[in-house]
């Protein structure tokens, strides 16, 4: 076999070294196996008439074919869209149709859901199933197995085109321009993530989240491109993740704050059972991390906790180490990509220390696919871009996020940021998860509402509601505290940590209230 496309040129790695493995099943894929299967995937796409710059969609659980197909699409010069397996049939059909996919590849375990999706798909789309054959869907393994394991003749570099999680509205396809040229270049993302977090040969990277999300997918693919070994959890479990770190001597990992919370709320004897000393870097992002939770994680794992702030759009990127964070508690770091600005609602830049919308300039260009209006809403007159987050920057350039603009509560003319209240409530021992948002109030416009998921052993009750409100009032100004608390067995949280707060909030507002 000719030289492998990955690891990247100049990185020494044996073809029979493991590129990635599935932790639960134990299935492994070497770099040479990945090369062969990615080439076969690229040939499948070409056989379906999918040409450079066109789109394919992937609806799979965490399984080995996921990354093989993504690498195949990437080397065929395609846009590949990975879709959350937690979406409804209507939401999946919307994304597949909106991205204009010429091919849809689905998991056999999801066929009951997918049969509903099929009714809404555009005519002529090529349909494949991974796993048990399901007529009339074509068997991915059967078709790919007939294809050559050598590169296609017109290789080109493709990109993901991922959809925002839709926490504040309908999901939007985030589209960057294709880089052009041969497959396998060192992209800005590879250089950024590799430089910040040390991915490379000798790296043993644990990915505990679904691969359809931007961060797990991009970090996993970057680690492989740089010669590392990726360990993929099929499903997250707090204690299992600790056991995997110890068993496989994991050196690098990525988490979201809800995972930290679940690990910290394990019985201390359980946590102390596992040795975390192999870990050199644990990065978290995707959702706000309460200060107390992060302090406890650093105390437990040591000063190896990194954090970053970025969106699927990657219009900018902030990063912070443990050492920096301990002297700037609550910050998400300084800019590592693009230049940071805080602006008012009209897009004008504000002085240092003032709170406003977070903008980046000089970062990668993106658009929202098929949505020029929403694309334009992200730009100010200077062309700087925002994702709608509110924050402030200190004199040293450290960014502190306050909340999403869409979820800011205005009560009696006073701005209240739910993130601050959530950070307090999650510290209560009876709270497993929490969402805070505004609900209608006839006198003040809005009032603060909390919806709490209690710990498994805790019963929801009026007494617990009173206890949580009183707890908030010991730590926050009265006007910031919830006036009422409702309880749910499970909050609608994305596996990557983002909370679908709009779903909760809309239960309390008239239909016309939008995000």
N, C-alpha and C positions, 0 to 999 in steps of 0.2 A: 504493500500500500504506500502511496505517496505520502509526503509529510502531512500530518494532521493540521486542519485549519486551527484547531484549538488543542492545547494552549497556544497563545499568541506567539508569533515569531520571536525567537530569541529566548524563550522560556523553555528550559529543559524539563521534560517529563516523559516517562516511559509510556508507550502506547497501552500497555496492560495495567497501568496504574488506574485506580478507581477515580472516576470523575464525580460520581454521586451515588448515593445509596438511599433506599427507603428503610427507615428505622424499624417499622413494625414488621414488615414482611422479610426484611433482610436482603432484598433484591439489590444487586449492585450492577453498575454500568461503567465499563472502562472507557478511557478516551477513544480507543479504536472502535469499540462498539458504538459509542455515541456518534463518531464520524460516519460510520457505515449507515446507521439508521437515520441520521440527519440528511445524508445524501439521498437515501431512499425517499424520505419525506419530500425533499425538494423535487425529485422526479415525479412523485405523485401529483404535486401541485402543477407542474408543467403539463402533465398528461391531462389535467382537468382544464387546461387552457388559461391558468392563472399566470399573468405576466408581471414583470417588474412594476412596482408601484400599486398593484392591486391588493385586495384584502382577503384574509382568511380569518375564521373565528373558531375558538377553542373553548369547549365547555367540558372540562375534565376535573376530577378530583386529583389529589396529590398522588400521582402514579408515575412510573418511569417514562411512559410515552409523552407526558406533558413537556418535559424539557427537550426531548428528542425532536418533537414536532416544532417547538419554538425555534430551536437551532436550525431546523430544516427550512422554516419560513424565512428566517433571518438571512440565510445564505442564498435564498432564491430572490432576494430583493423585494420581499413582500412586507406589507403591514400586517401584523398578526394581533388580533384582539382576543384576550383571555377574559372569560365571563364568569362571574360569581355563580357558584352552584346553589347559592341560597336565594337567588332571585325567583320571581314568579314566571310562569310561561309568557305572560304579556311583556314583562320587562326584558326577558331574554330575546324574544322576537323583535322588540324595538331595537335592541343593540345590534343584532345580526343584520336587520334590514337597514338600519341607519349607517352602519359601517360599509355596507355594500359588499358583504362577504360573498366570494365566489365558491367557497368551501366552508362547511360547518362540520367539525369533528366533536363527537359527544361521547360521554361515558356510558357504558351499558347499564350501570347502576342507576342512571337518571332517565331511562327510556320512558317511564310512565309520564314524567314531566315533559320530556322532549316531544312526545307524540302530540301534545297540545300545541307546542311551539310550531311544529311542522305545518299546521293548518294556516299559519300566518306568514310563512316565508315566501319570499319572491320566487317566481318560477325560474327553473334552470340551475338552482344552487346544487352543488355536489354534496351529498350527505354521507358521512362515514361514522361508524361506531367502533369504539375501542373496548374490547372485552368480548363477551358472548355475542355472536352474530345475531342481528335483529333485522329480518327482512321488513321493508325493502331497503334498509340502510346497508351500504356496502361495508364489508368487514375491513377495517384499517389494516390489520396485520396481514390479511390475505393479499390485499392489493399492494401494500408496501413491500411485502416479501417477494414480489415478482420484479421489483425495480432494481436497477443497478446500484451498487454501493459506492460508486465513484461519483465525483462532482458532476453536476449538470454543466452543459457547455457555456451557459450564459450567466454564471454566478454573479451576484451583486449583493451589496450590503442592504439588508432590510432593517426594520425597526418595529418595536411594539407600538400599537395605537390603543392605549388603555382608556377605559371610561372611568370618570370620576365616580365615587361611590354613591352619589346621589343623596347625600345626607341633607342637602338643602334644596333639592329639586330633582328634576329628571337628569339622569347621568349624561355627561358630555364626553365625547371622544376627543382625547388630547392628541393632537397631531403635530409632529415635527417634520421638517423637510427631510427626505431621504438624503443620506450623505453622498450617494453616487460612488462609482468606482467598484473595485473588487471587494469581495466578501473578506471579512477578517481584519479590518483595520483597528487601530487603537482609538476608540472613541473617547470623547471628553468624559463620558460617564465612567468608563473603565479607569482612566487616569485619576479622576476625582475620587472615586471610592477606594481604589487601590492605594492611592497616596494617603488618604485620611485614615484608613482602617487596617492597612497592612495585609490585604488579601494577596496570596501568592502561594508558591510551593511550600509545603509544610503546614499550610492553613487547614484546619479541620472545622468547617463552618456548619453550625446547626441552624436550620430554618424550621421553626415550630409553627409557622402560619401557612395558610393556603397560598399556593403559587400563583393563583390568578390575580393577586394583588400586586401593585407596582413594586413595593420595596422587597418582598421576598423573591419575586421573580428576577428583578434587576440585580440584586445583591448575589443571588445564587448563580446567575449566569456570569456575572463579573468574576466571582471566586473561581469558577471553572475555567474561564478564559485565561486567568492568571495562574492556572496550574494547581489550584487548591482542590480539596475534597469536600463535597457538600453532603450533609446528612439531613434528609428531609423527613420530618414527622408527618405521618398521614393525618393525625389529629392531635391537637394540643391537650396535654394533661400536665398539671403542675408538677406532681411528683415524678412522673415518667420523664419529663424534661431534665430534671436534676439527675436522675439515674443515667440518662444518656450522656450527659456531660462527663460524668465519672467513668462510665464504661468505655466511651470512645475517646476520652482525653480531648474533648472539644477545646479548641483554642479561640474560636471566634463565634459569635452568635448575634442574633437580632430578635428583639422583643417589642411588645407594646405594653404600656403601663398596666392594662388589666391583667396581663400575665404576671407582672411583678406583684400586683395585689394578691392574686391567687396563690402565688408561691409564698409570699410573706404570711398569709393567713393559714398556711399549713401548720400543724402542730410543730412547735419548736424541735421536738425530738425527731420528727420526720426530716425537717430541714437539716439538722445536724448530722444526719446519717450519711450525707453525700459530700464528697470532696470536690470542691470547685476550683482547686488550685491550678488546673491546667489552662483555665480560661485567661486569655491575655486581653481580650476586647469583647465587650458586650454592648451593642448599640441599641438605642430605642428611639422611636419616632411615632408618627401617625396620629397621636392623640396627646393631650396635655398630661404631664406626670406631676402629681402633687409633690410639693417640696418634702414633706415628711416621708412619703414612700421612697423617694430617691435617696434621701439621707440614710434610710434603713438598708437600701440595696447596696449603697457604697460601704456601709458598715459591715455588711455580710460578705460581699464579694470583693471588696477592696476598691481602690481608685481606678478601676478598669471600665467604668460605666461611661460610655460616650452617648451623646444625644445629637440629633440633627433636626432641622426644620426645613421641609421642602414639600412640595405637592407633586402629584402625578405629572403636572406641567413642567416641573424642573426649570421654572423661569429664574430661580435663584436657589441658593442653598446656604444655610447657616449650620455651623458645627461647633460643639463644645466638649472639652474633656472633663473628667472628674475634677481635676485640680482647678481648672478655670471655673467650673460650676460652683465649687465650694466657696469661692470668693465672690461669686455672682449668682447666688441662689435664686432659682426661678427662671434664669435666662436659658434661651435655646441657642445661644452662641453668637459668634461674629460671622460675617459673610465669607464663604469660601468660594462662591460662584455668583457673579453679578454684584452690583453695588446696591446697598440697602438705603431706603428712604422711608420716612414716615410722613404721610400726607393727610390733608383734610378731605372732606367729602367731595370737594371740587378738583382734587388732584394736586393742590398746591402744597409744597413741602413745608413741614412744621419744624420749629426749633427743637434741638436736642432735649429729651426729657418729656416732651409733650406726647399725648396719646392720640393715635390716628390709624389710618389704614396703612398696612405694610406693603410697600412697593419695592420692586427690583428694577434696576436698569442694567443694560449691557449683559444680560443673561441670554440663554438660548431662546430662540423665537419659537412660539407655538401658536396654533389656532385651535378653536373648537370645531371639529368636523361638522360640516353642514350647518353651522350656526354663526354667521358673521355678526349677528346682533350681540350674542353673549361674548364673542371674542372682543368686540369693540368695548363692551362694558368693563373689561379687564385693563384697558389702557387709559392713561391720562393724556393730556395734550402733548407731553414730551415723549410719549411712546413707552413710558415705564408701565410695568404690569403688576397687578395685584390679584391675589386669590380670595380677597374679602376678609382677611384676618386683621384684627385690631391689635396694636402693640405700641411699644415705645422703645427708644434706643438711648442707652446711657452715653456719657462722654467718652467711654472707651470703645464704643461701637458694639456693645452687647445688646441683643434684641430680647425683649421680654414680651411674650404674647399675653394679651388680656382675654380675648375671646374672638369668636366669629361675629362679624357685624350682624349677620342674619339672626343671631340669637341674643343680642343685647336686649335687656329689659329696660324699658323706660317707665318708671313709676312715679307719678307726681312730678314729672319733669327731671327726675334724677336717673342717671345711667347706672344700671346694675349689671355686673358681668357674671353670668351663671358659673363660669369656670372656677371662680373664687369660692363660691358656695359649695360646689361639687367637691373641691379639694378638701374642704372642712368635713363634709359629711362622710366621705369615703374613709376617713380616719376613725370613725366610730366602729367599735368591734362588732356591732350587729348588722353592719351594712356591707353587702357583697358588691353592689353596683348602684349607681345613682345618676339621675338626670335632673337638671334644674332648668326651668324655662319660665317665661311669663305667660299668665293667663288673664282673661279679661277681668277688669275691676271697674265698676260704674263710677267710682269717685276719682281713682288715680290713673285710669287707663289700663294699667297692668299691675299685677301683683305676682310675687314669687311663689312658684309651685315646685315641689320636689316629688319625684317618683323614685321609689327605693326598691331595690331587689334585696330582701333580707338574706343573711347567711342561712345555710340549710337548716340549722338547728333552732332558728329564731322564728317565732310566730308573729305575723303582722297583727297589730292591735292599736286601739286608740291610745293605750298607754305608751306604746313604742313611738307613735306619732308625737305625742307630747314630749317624750324624752329626747327625740331627735331635734325638735324645734328648740328646746331648752339648751341642748348641747351647742347648737349653732349660736345662740345668743351669748354664750360664754366666750365665743371666739370672734364674733363678727358684730358690726353695728346692727342695730335692730332692723333698720329699713332693708338690709340685705338678706335677712333671714326668711325662710319659707313661712308663709301664713298657713300652709296646710301641706300634708304629706300623704300621698297615695302609695300603695304597694302593688308590685307585680312580681310574679314568680320568675320572670325572665325579662330583661330589657332587650329591645331590638338592636343589639350591637353587632356590627360587622366583625367577623373573626379577626380582622386586622386591628381591631381596637376602636374604630370609629363608631360613634353612636348615631343611630338614625333618630335623632331627636325630633325631627319634623313629624315623624309618624306619631310620636307621643303628644307633641304639642297640638297637632291638628285635632286631636280628640276633644280639646277644650275650647277651640276657636270656631267661629262660623266658617263655612266652607270657603268663603272668599278670602280668608286670611292666608297669605302666601309667604314663602320664605324669600 
